[in-house]
Amino acid sequence: MKKILVIEDQLEVRENLVELLELSGYELYDAENGKLGVQLALSHQPDLILCDVMMPEMDGFGVLRILEKRAETAGIPFIFLTAKAEKEDFRKGMNLGADDYITKPFDEIELLDAVEMRLKKSERLKVSTQQPEQRLQTFFNEAKGREEFEQLSDQQEIRRFNKKDVIFQEGDLPRRLYYIQSGKVKLIKTNDEGKEYILSILEPNDFFGHIALLKGEEYTESAVVMEKAEIVFVPKDDFLLLLYGNRDFSAHFIKLLANNMIEQEEKLLSLAYSSIRKRVAEALIDLYQQRGNEIQILRDDLASMVGTAKESVIRTLTEFRKEEIIDIKNGIITILNAGKLVKMPN
């Protein structure tokens, strides 16, 4: 059961929020002022915080400032509640790192949707920070198809690829499912001028090629090896036999497809509306979640992930370094403050 902390000084509003969220299946903690709210956040580690802006003892901005500086609470989704709707309040809250902003009086469905969306996004971030072997274990445990897939993989061909090798290109017809045993692969799209945009960077225990396989259409992207890789080739017929023959496995694979679609939609929205600083920050967080604190990536590849020129990426990295968000030595980017990257304003 997900835990939610409500920090609200108006008793009637606080009680209504607690009742609404408890009826929706959440475990609730509530505080009547910012000071008590900080104490509850530190002691109970909620999964999400709903916080009023104007309160006695400590306002909502003060609560967020304190929690953002603590490693154990910096990543908790934070939604402001306020009766004010002035642009200055919105800007201040988002610049401090708030995830969302809801004005009072609020619509109950709107609030519940915002809570659910932020919890789901937070859960995806937690899963993506697992090590590759943990992610695979999670997949198999949830799908209950581990034995079948391991048997299937044992019988399939394993091919070795060198850096820059092309596994498939846009326009090729799909014939198999791909599964990475070692190395890294990038999925890219190329425009008419030959400039590439990286859709995703895949690591050990990742699947790819399944969307075109299921649609029975040509690939809309290319797969290129970034590091020496060992790839399991699973023939289309074998994969479909498992997919249609194991209900639990197929259900979980559908869930995997849905998550991939959500991630792609978020990237498209970011590309359309976010600043270069925000997009570089999001790319660094994606890499941080995959590879850990130290990131080694070509600046051309990072620019392709962000969808901008290499010079703009280098300039932004220099800014982040001056702000002590990252450090750079011998081309390796070290994340010093992941919280600031996650909360980077547009």
Salt bridges, closest charged atoms under 4 A:
GLU8 OE1 - LYS104 NZ 3.04
ASP30 OD2 - ARG14 NE 3.18
ASP47 OD1 - LYS126 NZ 3.59
ASP52 OD1 - LYS104 NZ 3.28
GLU72 OE2 - ARG70 NH2 2.97
ASP99 OD2 - LYS343 NZ 2.72
GLU116 OE2 - LYS120 NZ 3.15
GLU123 OE1 - LYS2 NZ 2.66
GLU142 OE1 - HIS252 ND1 3.40
GLU142 OE1 - LYS255 NZ 3.39
GLU150 OE2 - ARG146 NE 2.95
GLU157 OE2 - ARG159 NE 2.61
GLU196 OE2 - LYS186 NZ 3.13
GLU203 OE2 - LYS184 NZ 3.77
GLU203 OE2 - ARG291 NE 3.34
GLU217 OE1 - LYS215 NZ 3.44
GLU227 OE1 - LYS184 NZ 3.43
GLU230 OE2 - ARG160 NE 3.05
GLU266 OE2 - ARG124 NH2 2.73
ASP300 OD1 - LYS310 NZ 3.73
ASP301 OD1 - LYS186 NZ 2.96
GLU319 OE1 - ARG277 NH1 3.07
GLU323 OE2 - ARG277 NH1 3.05
ASP327 OD1 - ARG321 NE 3.63
